[in-house]
């Protein structure tokens, strides 16, 4: 019995040894194949190719070569730990082209998605960069910074960006249900009806003798449409100008430079710096300015102003051409290029960082306004009351009964809500106004309730614009002041 057990034990050892040796042999075979070239050559592409071929030949099941390719591409670009560099499968690559060309289908939200859990512990949910005006997302009152926690009941933290886009886009007229998180405590459901999204480039109108231009995004048409608006203002004898860049997520660099050329005569608009010499460029304004150099200009910005809109705001501020009002911008100071690869797919990669005329990069910092103006926001203390208000559905009911409510009716209803829910009157007015705009084409501006625009108009009509501009500082000066006030430890 003992001899038999001993034989079994020895046999088992041989079996296990054979298994281990087999695994070691396979590993060493792959390594030997991958390391056939000198290590000093650092020929990683060959290593990757060898592993790619080995998986196709030896994996237990047949593997789709495209799936391996896309996984490798995604892994390489994700390893950069740069939210602006990413592999673009065929669907995302096509979507990107549709967006920059100005027409695509969906719900009208610019979104982003972090690669991993944030430092504060928030899962990598989809974040709204900005809603596109007069689209389902905008009409539902979704704001920049809102998180899309669920899409049709499925948590977004586990979904890829490609999957998220495919869930949000679909046949016009069909619904998609979202769970929105705003701030730390407020969550509420929103049902959006998909539509064909045509991105408007600008909106413009006159506010008395003040020209108002809202630049919504920077596409190949933005410069032409802005020039047309300025020429129309000239015919109406405008005396000053408001450029609204709030919630503008950016777009084409050339379009941003072209808009600045309408205001600046010569000099630097923006520069790009990279370790690649070809990416080091200095973009200067030509002699195409059509706005008188003494024309007072106020630019409105907020945390939804990013990328190309920050190029415009930074150039106009540093060149002493405009006064900034609102909130600090998003802070995206990098330049991306898109390249096709693998048939219909592509990838987006950061190739440079851009610098304002005073030689400041605002990536992850943002551009501060010359005058801060904040809309009242709910705090953690009244989040529950706001959730109760939205769940009660009383605002949509009011608008349904009063589709053409006067300002007096809106004010009176806001006071009733304030008495019950103890929320800020201005915030309540905005919620009512947003609901009223859901069923009509949004007005170009809403001076009655837009306190940031009110401040811009007051500045232009105050008579002391020149003095304000003299007190305005370049971004470089502000940066140096901050370094002096808070020196880095040595």
C-alpha positions as CSV (number, residue, x, y, z in Angstrom):
1,X,0.0,0.0,0.0
2,X,2.8,2.3,0.9
3,X,4.7,1.4,-2.3
4,X,1.6,2.1,-4.3
5,X,1.1,5.4,-2.7
6,X,4.7,6.3,-3.2
7,X,4.4,5.4,-6.9
8,X,1.3,7.6,-7.2
9,X,3.1,10.4,-5.5
10,X,6.1,10.2,-7.8
11,X,3.7,10.0,-10.8
12,X,1.9,13.1,-9.7
13,X,5.1,14.9,-9.2
14,X,6.2,14.0,-12.8
15,X,2.8,15.1,-14.1
16,X,3.0,18.5,-12.3
17,X,6.6,18.9,-13.3
18,X,5.7,18.2,-16.9
19,X,2.9,20.8,-16.8
20,X,5.2,23.4,-15.2
21,X,8.0,22.7,-17.7
22,X,5.4,22.9,-20.5
23,X,4.3,26.4,-19.3
24,X,7.9,27.5,-18.8
25,X,8.8,26.2,-22.3
26,X,5.9,28.1,-23.8
27,X,6.9,31.3,-22.0
28,X,10.5,30.9,-22.9
29,X,9.5,30.2,-26.5
30,X,7.6,33.4,-26.7
31,X,10.3,35.3,-25.0
32,X,13.0,33.8,-27.3
33,X,10.9,34.7,-30.3
34,X,10.2,38.2,-29.1
35,X,13.8,38.8,-28.1
36,X,15.4,37.5,-31.3
37,X,16.5,41.1,-31.9
38,X,19.0,42.8,-29.5
39,X,17.3,44.3,-26.5
40,X,19.3,47.4,-27.0
41,X,17.4,48.1,-30.2
42,X,14.2,48.5,-28.0
43,X,12.3,47.1,-30.9
44,X,9.0,47.0,-29.1
45,X,6.9,47.0,-32.3
46,X,8.5,43.7,-33.1
47,X,7.7,42.3,-29.7
48,X,4.1,43.4,-30.1
49,X,3.9,41.8,-33.5
50,X,5.4,38.5,-32.2
51,X,2.8,38.3,-29.4
52,X,0.0,39.3,-31.8
53,X,1.0,36.4,-34.1
54,X,1.5,34.0,-31.2
55,X,-2.0,34.7,-29.8
56,X,-3.5,34.1,-33.2
57,X,-1.7,30.8,-33.6
58,X,-1.9,29.4,-30.1
59,X,-4.9,30.9,-28.1
60,X,-7.4,28.2,-27.2
61,X,-10.1,29.8,-29.4
62,X,-9.9,31.5,-32.7
63,X,-9.4,35.3,-32.2
64,X,-10.6,38.1,-34.4
65,X,-7.5,40.0,-35.6
66,X,-9.5,43.3,-35.5
67,X,-10.3,42.8,-31.9
68,X,-6.7,42.2,-31.0
69,X,-5.7,45.3,-33.0
70,X,-8.2,47.5,-31.3
71,X,-7.3,46.2,-27.9
72,X,-3.6,46.9,-28.5
73,X,-4.3,50.4,-29.8
74,X,-6.6,51.2,-26.9
75,X,-4.0,50.0,-24.4
76,X,-1.2,52.0,-25.9
77,X,-3.2,55.3,-25.9
78,X,-4.8,54.7,-22.5
79,X,-1.3,54.2,-21.0
80,X,-0.5,57.8,-21.8
81,X,-2.9,58.7,-19.0
82,X,-4.2,61.6,-21.1
83,X,-8.0,62.1,-21.3
84,X,-7.5,63.8,-24.7
85,X,-5.6,61.0,-26.4
86,X,-7.6,58.0,-27.3
87,X,-8.2,55.2,-29.9
88,X,-11.2,55.9,-32.0
89,X,-13.1,52.8,-33.3
90,X,-14.9,53.3,-36.5
91,X,-18.1,54.6,-34.8
92,X,-16.3,57.2,-32.7
93,X,-14.1,58.2,-35.7
94,X,-17.2,58.8,-37.8
95,X,-18.9,60.6,-34.9
96,X,-15.9,63.0,-34.6
97,X,-16.1,63.8,-38.3
98,X,-19.8,64.4,-38.0
99,X,-19.4,66.7,-35.0
100,X,-16.7,68.9,-36.5
101,X,-18.7,69.1,-39.8
102,X,-21.6,70.4,-37.8
103,X,-24.3,67.7,-38.1
104,X,-24.9,64.4,-36.3
105,X,-27.6,62.5,-34.5
106,X,-28.2,62.1,-30.8
107,X,-29.2,64.0,-27.7
108,X,-27.0,67.1,-28.0
109,X,-24.4,66.7,-25.3
110,X,-20.6,67.1,-25.4
111,X,-19.3,64.5,-23.0
112,X,-16.1,63.1,-21.6
113,X,-15.2,60.0,-19.6
114,X,-12.2,59.6,-17.2
115,X,-10.1,56.5,-17.6
116,X,-10.3,55.6,-13.9
117,X,-11.8,56.4,-10.6
118,X,-11.1,60.0,-9.6
119,X,-9.0,61.0,-6.6
120,X,-12.1,61.9,-4.6
121,X,-13.4,58.4,-5.1
122,X,-16.0,59.2,-7.8
123,X,-16.4,56.3,-10.2
124,X,-15.5,57.1,-13.9
125,X,-19.0,58.2,-14.8
126,X,-19.7,60.1,-18.0
127,X,-19.3,63.9,-17.5
128,X,-21.2,66.5,-19.5
129,X,-18.7,69.1,-20.9
130,X,-21.5,71.2,-22.4
131,X,-25.0,70.9,-23.9
132,X,-25.6,72.0,-27.4
133,X,-28.2,74.8,-27.6
134,X,-31.7,73.9,-28.8
135,X,-31.1,70.1,-28.5
136,X,-32.9,67.6,-26.3
137,X,-30.1,67.7,-23.7
138,X,-30.1,71.5,-23.5
139,X,-33.9,71.7,-23.3
140,X,-33.9,69.2,-20.4
141,X,-31.7,71.6,-18.4
142,X,-28.6,69.4,-18.3
143,X,-25.6,71.5,-17.2
144,X,-21.9,71.4,-17.7
145,X,-20.3,69.3,-14.9
146,X,-23.4,67.0,-14.5
147,X,-22.6,63.3,-14.4
148,X,-24.5,60.7,-16.4
149,X,-24.6,57.9,-13.9
150,X,-26.9,55.6,-15.8
151,X,-28.1,55.1,-19.4
152,X,-31.3,53.1,-19.7
153,X,-30.6,51.6,-16.2
154,X,-27.0,50.6,-16.9
155,X,-24.2,52.3,-14.9
156,X,-21.8,54.2,-17.1
157,X,-18.7,53.7,-15.0
158,X,-18.2,50.3,-16.6
159,X,-19.0,51.3,-20.2
160,X,-16.5,52.3,-22.8
161,X,-16.8,55.6,-24.5
162,X,-17.7,53.9,-27.7
163,X,-20.6,52.1,-25.9
164,X,-21.8,55.3,-24.3
165,X,-21.9,57.1,-27.6
166,X,-23.8,54.2,-29.2
167,X,-26.4,54.2,-26.4
168,X,-26.9,58.0,-26.6
169,X,-27.2,58.0,-30.3
170,X,-30.0,56.3,-32.2
171,X,-33.1,56.7,-34.4
172,X,-34.6,60.2,-34.1
173,X,-37.8,60.1,-32.2
174,X,-36.7,57.3,-29.8
175,X,-36.2,57.8,-26.1
176,X,-33.2,57.3,-23.9
177,X,-33.4,57.4,-20.1
178,X,-30.6,59.0,-18.1
179,X,-29.9,59.3,-14.4
180,X,-28.2,62.6,-13.7
181,X,-26.0,63.4,-10.7
182,X,-25.5,67.1,-9.9
183,X,-23.2,68.0,-7.1
184,X,-22.6,65.5,-4.3
185,X,-26.1,64.5,-3.4
186,X,-28.7,65.4,-6.1
187,X,-29.7,62.6,-8.5
188,X,-32.7,62.8,-10.8
189,X,-34.0,61.0,-13.9
190,X,-34.3,62.6,-17.4
191,X,-35.9,61.1,-20.5
192,X,-34.5,62.6,-23.7
193,X,-36.0,62.1,-27.2
194,X,-33.3,61.6,-29.7
195,X,-33.2,64.1,-32.7
196,X,-31.0,64.9,-35.6
197,X,-28.5,67.3,-34.2
198,X,-27.3,70.2,-36.3
199,X,-24.8,72.2,-34.4
200,X,-25.5,75.9,-34.7
201,X,-22.3,78.0,-35.1
202,X,-23.3,81.3,-33.6
203,X,-26.4,83.3,-32.5
204,X,-26.5,87.1,-32.6
205,X,-28.7,90.1,-31.9
206,X,-28.6,93.6,-30.7
207,X,-29.1,94.7,-27.1
208,X,-29.9,98.4,-27.7
209,X,-26.6,99.7,-29.2
210,X,-24.6,96.7,-28.0
211,X,-23.9,93.8,-30.4
212,X,-24.2,90.4,-28.9
213,X,-22.6,87.3,-30.4
214,X,-22.9,83.9,-28.9
215,X,-20.2,81.6,-30.4
216,X,-21.5,78.1,-29.7
217,X,-18.7,76.1,-31.3
218,X,-15.7,76.5,-33.6
219,X,-16.2,74.9,-37.0
220,X,-15.1,75.8,-40.5
221,X,-18.2,78.1,-40.7
222,X,-17.6,80.0,-37.4
223,X,-15.3,82.8,-38.8
224,X,-17.6,83.5,-41.7
225,X,-20.8,83.6,-39.5
226,X,-19.0,85.9,-37.0
227,X,-17.9,88.3,-39.7
228,X,-21.4,88.4,-41.1
229,X,-22.8,89.2,-37.6
230,X,-20.2,92.0,-37.1
231,X,-21.1,93.5,-40.5
232,X,-24.8,93.5,-39.5
233,X,-23.9,95.2,-36.2
234,X,-22.0,97.9,-38.1
235,X,-25.1,98.6,-40.2
236,X,-27.0,99.0,-36.9
237,X,-24.4,101.5,-35.6
238,X,-23.3,99.3,-32.7
239,X,-21.2,101.1,-30.0
240,X,-19.8,98.1,-28.1
241,X,-19.8,94.3,-28.2
242,X,-20.4,91.2,-26.0
243,X,-18.9,87.9,-27.1
244,X,-20.4,85.0,-25.3
245,X,-18.2,81.9,-25.0
246,X,-20.0,80.2,-22.1
247,X,-20.4,76.5,-22.5
248,X,-18.4,76.6,-25.7
249,X,-16.4,73.3,-25.6
250,X,-14.0,74.4,-28.4
251,X,-13.5,73.0,-31.9
252,X,-11.0,73.9,-34.6
253,X,-7.8,75.9,-33.7
254,X,-7.8,77.7,-37.1
255,X,-11.4,78.9,-36.4
256,X,-10.3,80.3,-33.1
257,X,-7.4,82.1,-34.7
258,X,-9.7,83.4,-37.5
259,X,-12.1,84.9,-35.0
260,X,-9.3,86.7,-33.2
261,X,-8.2,88.1,-36.5
262,X,-11.4,90.0,-36.8
263,X,-10.4,92.0,-33.7
264,X,-6.6,92.1,-33.7
265,X,-4.1,93.8,-36.1
266,X,-1.0,91.6,-36.3
267,X,0.8,90.1,-33.3
268,X,0.6,86.7,-31.7
269,X,-2.8,85.0,-31.2
270,X,-1.5,81.7,-29.8
271,X,1.6,79.6,-30.0
272,X,2.0,75.8,-29.8
273,X,5.0,74.1,-28.2
274,X,6.0,70.5,-28.6
275,X,9.0,68.2,-28.6
276,X,8.3,67.8,-32.3
277,X,9.8,70.8,-34.1
278,X,7.0,70.8,-36.8
279,X,4.4,71.3,-34.0
280,X,6.1,74.5,-32.7
281,X,4.1,77.2,-34.3
282,X,3.3,80.8,-33.7
283,X,-0.1,81.9,-35.0
284,X,-0.3,85.6,-35.8
285,X,-3.2,87.8,-36.8
286,X,-3.2,89.2,-40.3
287,X,-4.5,92.6,-41.3
288,X,-8.1,91.6,-41.6
289,X,-9.6,93.2,-38.5
290,X,-13.1,94.6,-39.1
291,X,-13.8,95.8,-35.5
292,X,-12.5,99.3,-34.6
293,X,-9.6,98.9,-32.2
294,X,-11.3,101.3,-29.7
295,X,-14.5,99.3,-29.7
296,X,-15.3,98.2,-26.1
297,X,-15.5,94.3,-26.0
298,X,-16.6,92.1,-23.1
299,X,-16.2,88.4,-23.3
300,X,-18.4,86.1,-21.2
301,X,-16.8,82.8,-19.9
302,X,-17.6,80.0,-17.5
303,X,-16.4,76.5,-16.6
304,X,-17.9,75.1,-19.8
305,X,-15.6,77.3,-21.9
306,X,-12.8,75.1,-23.1
307,X,-10.0,74.6,-25.7
308,X,-10.6,76.9,-28.7
309,X,-12.8,79.2,-26.7
310,X,-10.0,79.6,-24.2
311,X,-7.6,80.4,-27.0
312,X,-9.9,83.3,-28.0
313,X,-10.4,84.5,-24.4
314,X,-6.7,84.2,-23.6
315,X,-5.6,86.1,-26.7
316,X,-8.1,88.9,-26.3
317,X,-7.2,89.3,-22.6
318,X,-3.5,89.2,-23.1
319,X,-3.6,91.6,-26.0
320,X,-5.7,94.1,-23.9
321,X,-8.6,93.8,-26.4
322,X,-11.4,92.5,-24.1
323,X,-12.6,92.4,-20.5
324,X,-13.6,89.0,-19.2
325,X,-16.7,88.5,-17.1
326,X,-18.1,85.3,-15.5
327,X,-16.3,82.3,-14.1
328,X,-12.9,80.6,-14.6
329,X,-12.7,78.5,-17.7
330,X,-12.3,74.7,-18.0
331,X,-8.6,74.6,-18.5
332,X,-7.8,72.6,-21.7
333,X,-4.5,74.0,-23.0
334,X,-3.4,71.1,-25.2
335,X,-3.6,70.5,-29.0
336,X,-4.8,67.2,-30.5
337,X,-4.5,65.8,-34.0
338,X,-6.6,63.0,-35.4
339,X,-5.0,60.3,-37.6
340,X,-6.7,57.5,-39.5
341,X,-5.6,54.0,-38.9
342,X,-6.8,50.5,-39.6
343,X,-9.4,51.2,-42.3
344,X,-12.3,53.3,-40.8
345,X,-10.8,53.8,-37.4
346,X,-8.4,56.4,-36.1
347,X,-6.8,57.9,-33.0
348,X,-6.6,61.3,-31.4
349,X,-3.3,62.3,-29.7
350,X,-2.0,65.3,-27.9
351,X,0.9,66.7,-30.0
352,X,1.5,70.1,-28.3
353,X,0.4,72.5,-25.7
354,X,-0.8,76.0,-26.6
355,X,0.4,79.2,-25.0
356,X,-1.4,82.6,-24.8
357,X,0.3,85.7,-26.1
358,X,1.9,86.4,-22.7
359,X,3.4,82.9,-22.9
360,X,1.1,81.1,-20.4
361,X,-0.3,77.6,-20.7
362,X,-3.6,77.2,-18.9
363,X,-3.9,73.4,-19.1
364,X,-5.7,72.2,-15.9
365,X,-5.7,75.8,-14.6
366,X,-8.2,77.7,-16.7
367,X,-8.5,81.5,-17.4
368,X,-9.9,83.6,-14.6
369,X,-12.3,86.4,-15.4
370,X,-11.5,90.1,-14.7
371,X,-14.8,90.2,-12.9
372,X,-16.3,87.1,-11.3
373,X,-20.1,86.7,-11.5
374,X,-21.6,83.5,-10.2
375,X,-25.1,82.2,-10.7
376,X,-26.5,81.0,-7.4
377,X,-26.1,77.3,-7.0
378,X,-27.6,74.8,-4.6
379,X,-25.6,73.6,-1.7
380,X,-25.5,70.2,0.0
381,X,-28.0,71.7,2.5
382,X,-30.7,72.3,-0.1
383,X,-30.0,69.5,-2.5
384,X,-32.8,67.5,-0.9
385,X,-35.2,70.3,-1.4
386,X,-34.2,70.7,-5.1
387,X,-34.6,67.0,-5.6
388,X,-38.1,67.2,-4.0
389,X,-39.0,70.1,-6.3
390,X,-37.9,68.3,-9.4
391,X,-39.6,65.1,-8.4
392,X,-42.9,67.0,-7.8
393,X,-42.9,68.1,-11.4
394,X,-44.6,71.4,-10.5
395,X,-42.5,73.6,-12.8
396,X,-43.5,71.6,-16.0
397,X,-47.1,71.7,-14.8
398,X,-46.9,75.5,-14.4
399,X,-45.4,75.9,-17.9
400,X,-48.0,73.6,-19.5
401,X,-50.8,75.7,-18.1
402,X,-49.0,79.0,-18.8
403,X,-46.9,78.5,-22.0
404,X,-46.6,82.2,-22.5
405,X,-46.2,83.3,-18.9
406,X,-45.3,86.9,-18.4
407,X,-42.3,88.0,-16.3
408,X,-44.7,88.9,-13.5
409,X,-46.3,85.4,-13.5
410,X,-42.8,83.8,-13.5
411,X,-41.8,86.0,-10.6
412,X,-44.9,85.3,-8.6
413,X,-44.6,81.5,-9.2
414,X,-40.9,81.7,-8.2
415,X,-41.9,83.4,-4.9
416,X,-44.5,80.6,-4.2
417,X,-41.8,77.9,-4.8
418,X,-39.4,79.9,-2.6
419,X,-41.9,79.9,0.3
420,X,-42.3,76.1,0.1
421,X,-38.8,74.9,-0.9
422,X,-36.6,77.6,0.5
423,X,-34.5,77.8,-2.7
424,X,-32.9,80.9,-4.1
425,X,-35.3,83.1,-6.1
426,X,-32.8,83.6,-9.0
427,X,-32.2,79.8,-9.3
428,X,-36.0,79.2,-9.3
429,X,-36.5,81.8,-12.0
430,X,-33.8,80.1,-14.2
431,X,-35.4,76.7,-13.7
432,X,-38.8,78.1,-14.8
433,X,-37.3,79.9,-17.8
434,X,-35.4,76.8,-18.8
435,X,-38.6,74.8,-18.8
436,X,-40.4,77.4,-20.9
437,X,-37.6,77.3,-23.4
438,X,-37.9,73.5,-23.8
439,X,-40.9,73.8,-26.2
440,X,-39.7,76.8,-28.2
441,X,-36.6,78.0,-30.0
442,X,-34.5,79.5,-27.2
443,X,-34.0,83.3,-27.3
444,X,-30.7,84.6,-28.5
445,X,-30.2,86.1,-25.0
446,X,-32.3,86.4,-21.8
447,X,-31.3,89.7,-20.2
448,X,-34.0,89.4,-17.6
449,X,-32.5,86.4,-15.9
450,X,-28.9,86.2,-17.1
451,X,-27.0,88.0,-14.4
452,X,-23.6,87.5,-16.1
453,X,-24.9,89.1,-19.2
454,X,-26.5,91.9,-17.1
455,X,-23.1,92.6,-15.6
456,X,-21.5,92.7,-19.1
457,X,-24.1,95.2,-20.3
458,X,-23.7,97.3,-17.2
459,X,-19.9,97.5,-17.7
460,X,-20.3,98.6,-21.3
461,X,-22.8,101.3,-20.3
462,X,-21.0,102.5,-17.2
463,X,-18.7,104.8,-19.1
464,X,-15.5,103.5,-17.3
465,X,-14.6,100.7,-19.6
466,X,-11.2,102.3,-20.4
467,X,-10.3,102.5,-16.7
468,X,-11.3,98.8,-16.2
469,X,-9.1,97.7,-19.1
470,X,-6.2,99.6,-17.7
471,X,-6.5,97.7,-14.5
472,X,-6.8,94.3,-16.3
473,X,-3.7,92.1,-16.1
474,X,-2.2,89.6,-18.6
475,X,-2.3,86.0,-17.6
476,X,1.5,86.1,-17.2
477,X,1.2,88.9,-14.7
478,X,-1.5,87.0,-12.8
479,X,0.7,83.9,-12.8
480,X,3.7,85.7,-11.5
481,X,1.6,87.3,-8.7
482,X,0.3,83.9,-7.7
483,X,3.9,82.5,-7.6
484,X,5.0,85.5,-5.4
485,X,2.1,85.1,-3.1
486,X,2.5,81.3,-2.8
487,X,6.1,80.4,-3.6
488,X,7.0,76.8,-4.2
489,X,8.9,75.1,-1.4
490,X,12.6,74.5,-2.3
